[in-house]
Amino acid sequence: MLEGLRIGVLGVGKLGGAIVRGLTRAPDAAGGQPVIPADRIRGSVGHAETAERATASLGIAVGTDGAAVAEASDILILAVKPQKMGALLESIRSAVTPGKLVITVAASVPTSFIEERLADGVAVVRGMPNTPCLLGDGMTVLCAGTHASEDDLARARTIFDAVGRTAVLDERLLDGVTGLSGSGPAYIYLVIESLAEAGVKVGIPREVSTLLSAQTVLGAARMVLELREHPALLKDMVTTPAGCTIDGLLELEEGGLRVSLIKAVVKATDRAHELIQESS
């Protein structure tokens, strides 16, 4: 799906950089080669010093002229902050012609916002990836805009399949995806940090406690993904009658962990709804 195509990443920050690293490191089906060679990826940022650092760090050509990158690319990944999206689209409008595929990964920016500011007929796919894309364990949800074909969506999936798992949903759910899997790694880091602190509290050395916490979260996630069992059932497997786990779970319920996590996702989703107003 991507053979011979050139990719431009406009906004090579944390998320854009994670996507680039994943694409240039992920082996293809035959093994050994990246899905997209570094010489077929170009990037742009706002400042020359940042461009130099990104070039050295990512191994791709990074400059400050977004329009030039757009002109030279077949697929554009727009990875700037939502508040900067309007200005970016204005600057690249003349360089983005029908036939190019535009993928936006900016939280809360709908495909209609992109389509209205580019030439009529440009294919737009909206995606919400998260930062574990850096290690090939990301989660990206995609939706197609008005002019995007099944092939366009398939190309977008090919890109993000190289850095983790993908799913396709109706666009009306994308802000919720932002609040859940987009912001979710931060919630899990807080959980890992808290578990590690608890280990220190009961006498476990900090380095070992952090290892125990992180590996436990990783293993539990794999159990959900690979066994395809409901999390509640897996929880019950650990919770023996009159054992240690049930006492711990009661403390978590009393402390409101479940409700707090739900409220965090809802609050982040609400904020995602607001961000598009600030990009206008």
N, C-alpha and C positions, 0 to 999 in steps of 0.2 A: 504493500500500500504506500510505502514511503520511498521507494527506490528512486534515486536521482533528484528527489525534491529537496529544496533548500528551506531551512527553518530560521526565522528571526524571532528573537525574544526581546521584547521591548519592556525594559524594567527588570534588569538582572539583579534583583535584591535577594532576600532570603528565599522566597518561594521560587522565583525565576531561576536563581542559582541552583536550587535543589533539583528542579526539573532538568536543567542542563546536565548536572552531574549524573543524575540517574540515566539519562538518555545516552550519554557518552561512555558510561561504565557498564550498562546492562548488556549481557551477551545475547546474541540472536539465537535462533533455534539450533543452529549448527554449532554454536559455542565459539568463544574466542574473540568475536568482533562485536563492537557496540551496534545497537540498533540504528543509530544515526552517527556517522563519523563527525568528529569535532570540526573538520573543515567544511561541513555543510551546515553549520550552525553559526549565526552571528547574533550579537546582542547590542543593546544600547542602554545607556544610563544618562543621568542628568549632568554629571560633572566629569572632567577629564581625569582627575586623580582617581575617582571611583572606577572609571573605565580601565585605567592601568592596573589597578588591583584586581579587578574582575578578570581581565585577560590573563594575568599571571596565575590566578587561583583556578580558573575554569578551563584554561587551555583553548579558548575560542577567541575570535576577534570581537572585541567590544569597543564601541565608540560612543559618541554623543549625538550622532545624527540619526534619529529614529526614522526619518523619512527615507534616508538612504538604505537603511536596513530593510524597510518595508518594500522599497523598490526592487531590491535584490532577492527577495524571499518569495517562496510559493505558499508557505504557511507561516502565519504570524501568531505568536503567543503574546497576548497583552497582559503583562504581569505587574502593572503599576497599581498604586493605591486607588481606590474608587474615587477619591476626591480629585485625582489628577487625570482621570480618564477622559473627560470632556476636552481638556487642552491637548492631550495626546492625539485624540482622534482628529481634531482640527489640523494638527501639524502633519499628519500622514494621509489625510483624505485624498490628495491628488495622486499619491503613490499606490493606493490600494484599489485595484481594478477588479471587475468581475472575473472570476477564474482563480483568484486567490482565496485561501481559506483563512479566516480569522478566528482564533480561539481566545476567548477572554477568561482569565482565571481570577479576576478582581471580584472580591466579595460584594454581593448585592447588585452588581451591574447587569441588568437584563439584556437579552439579545436585541430587543427593540431599541434600546438606547444606542447600541453600536450601529445597528442598521440605519437608523435615522441620520446618522452623522457621516456615513460613508456612501459611496456610489450605489445606486440602486442595483440590486442583484448580487451583491457580495455575500458569500456564504459565511454565516457566523455560527459558531458552536460555543456554548457557555459551559465552563467546567469549574468544579470546586475541588481542587486537590488539597492535600495537607502536607506538612513538612517531612513526614517519614518517607516521602518520595526520594529523599536524599539517599536512603539505604535500600531502595527498592521495595519498601513495605508501606507505601502510601495508599490512600483511598481517594479515588476521584469519582465524582458523579458528574455526568454530562447530560446536556440537553441540546437539541438542534433548534436553530433559529428558522425564520420563515423560508430562507432561500437555501438552507443546507440540505444536501442530499444524503441518502444512506451511505454513499461512499465517503462523503465529508465526515459524517459521524464515525464511520469505521476508521478513517485516518486518525481522527482525534483519539479514538480508543486505542489504536496501535501505539500512539505516543505515550499515553498514560498507562497502558498495560506494561510498558517497559519499566515503569517505576512503582508498580504495585497492582492493586486490584481496581477494577472500574465497574460502574453501574450506570444505567440510563434511567432518568426519571423525568416526569413532567416539570417544566420550568417553575411552576408555582411552588414547588417544594424545595427549590435550591437555597432559599434563605434559611430554611430549617436545616439543610445539609451543612450550611456554613456554621450554624450554631452547634451542630453535633460533631461531625467528623473534621470540619475545618478548624474549629476552636478546641476540639476534644483532646488533642495531645497535651495541651496546657493543663487540662483538668487531670489527666492521668499522671503528668509529672508531679502535680501537687499531691496526688494519692501516693505515688512512690516516695516522695520526700517525707510525707507524714509517716508512712510505714517504716521508713529508715530511721526517723527520729524515735519512733516507738521502740525499735530494736535497740537503739542506743540507751533509751530509758531503762530497758530491762537488762542491760549489761553487755550487749553485743557490740564489738568494735565497729565504728562508723563505716569503714570501707566494706566490711563483710555484710553489715546490715543493709547497705545500699544495694549490694549485689543480690542478697536474698530478696529484697523488695522488687527490684527490676526484673529479675528472672522469674519470680512468682507471677508478676503481671503478664510477662511475655508468655509463660506456659499456660496460664489461664485463658489468654486470648486464643492461643492455638487450639486449646480444647474446644472452645466455642466454634471456631472456624472449621476445624477438621472433623470433629465428631458430629457436628450439625445438631447438637442437642440444645434445648432451651436452657439459658443460663440458670434458671431456677432449679432445673433438674440437676445440673452439675453442682450447684450450691448444696443441694440436698445430699449429694454423694459424699461431700466433705463433712457434713453436719451429722455426727453420730449422736445417739441419745445420751443425754447427761454428760456430753463431752465438752471440750474446750471451745470448739467453734461456735456452738450455740450461744454461749455467754458473750463471745465477741460480737456476734451478730446482733444480739439484743442491745449491746452498747451502741452499735452503729445506728440501729433503728431509733433508739432513744435520742441520739445526737442529731438525727435528721439527715443522715448522709444521702439516702435515697431521694428525699424531697429536694435537698440542696442541689444535687446533680441535675435533676429535672428542671429546677428553676434556673440553673446556670445556662442550660441549653435554650430555654425559652427566652431568657434575657438577651443572650447573644443573637438569637434569631430576630428579636425585636430591633436590636441595634443594626443588624444587617438591613432591615427594611429602611432604616433612617439614612444609611450611608449614601444611597443613590441620590437623595435630595442634596447632599453636600457636593456631589460631583457635577451638578448642573452648572 
